[in-house]
Amino acid sequence: MNISLLLQMAADAAPDREALVCEDRRWTYDALWKAAQGAARSMRESGATHIALLDESSEAAPIALFGAALAGIPYVPLNYRLADADLGALLGRIAPAYVIGDTDRVTRLNGDGGHTLFGRMDFVAEAQAKADGPELEETEETVAVQLFTSGTTAAPKAAILRHSNLLGYILGTVEFMSADESEAALVSVPPYHIAGISALMSSIYAMRKIVLLPAFDPDVWLKLIEDEHVTNAFVVPTMLSRIIGRMDAGVKADVSSLRAIAYGGGKMPLELISRALDLFPQTNFTNAYGLTETSSTVALLGPDEHRAAHQASDPAARARLASVGKPLPTVELEIRDEEGRKLPAGERGEIYVRGDQVSGEYRERSALDAEGWFPTRDAGYLDEEGYLFLAGRADDVIVRGGENISPGEIEDVLLTHGAVGDCAAVAIPSVEWGEAVGVAIACKVDCSQPGEEELCKLVKDRLRSSRVPERIVFVEALPYNEMGKLLRREVKKLF
């Protein structure tokens, strides 16, 4: 099967139904399907080995995604925020490519790569012009999407998602044509992230209108909710923080249509999600945890669980508001130690997952073990009821005198201080212990800076002395990427 089937089924079922809105340009399912077919014809004629998108979100993204699938050529959305040297290297790795978007930059960085180049609207026009043409022959290509990893410690790996992986996720989590015509999903995550790709596919299969926001802005986000009567949205924690900040500052918008908000991509502070639940009392919140290599979500904390935890008086039950919920029924999940042994509830280790949607595959190699398990490199633990709690990346663990310390446990304690708005704990060199705890803190607006002794005492009283920071630095804001992930490598530079 091919992911293009998702769009074809939607176009066959309701060709005139509105499928997508982007900056006042509107597309029906039939128009989007015809454009995807036209794009596929153009792509095949080019002789390209990859289809690359170097652009913000627009109608070009779904047309390129499904066009590439029909053409039988891997789709490679690129991070347009990369430095020139990094982007140039990636363009060289996929040459010759059919590139859509910033053609001037491609020419400057990899002009001798033999690429076929189209600006955004030129590509859309090309796809529409070739919408009526000869029947497209089926292809044997099994790779649907290739996404480059962030490459924080080495050259980016090319993560491979096959049609079977992506369809395994969509068919296992979404019911066809389950949305009525009044439903609209606001997509504000970038097209080169797995969350952006899965948002397009799941909304199209459910036949929920997609409202694209090319570049996130909290005021524009709120206005689109009101103007397009948006019912569903996906945000990362930093986006939600900015939205709530604007609402608390007095920005008005009618958000009564908003039935559901899903979030993921980074750690959600307990205080932030609690405030969101207060501000959106009629909205269903879902925390979605997943990775590129797993075709998006593998665990969910659903709306009922959010409400139960938010209203709970029992500390253990309330703590689940900071979890990512339970694994999907179609996914197996285990916590393992460094020797690969399965750990019992309550013990921290590395998260392993297995299932049809799990790729765990790179162009360079496969990361799956002999039994099909994928080591996520995320650290975490399961509680007695099966709720999954994240504890950062496995590589982020602070090893002090042979004792493993999770940065998350220190951060959670510090965030209970009334003046602490955000914080990050990292490993810093120590002559005595090998590694010690360093903490960067961003104070809340209009709050005075707390004393270091006060903060150290808070950690010591709640945890123990080995968790007490050896150094504390105060900053205006912590470094995050556009998907809301904390850049700990940048925090370490502060020390």
Disulfide bonds with the S-S distance in Angstrom:
none
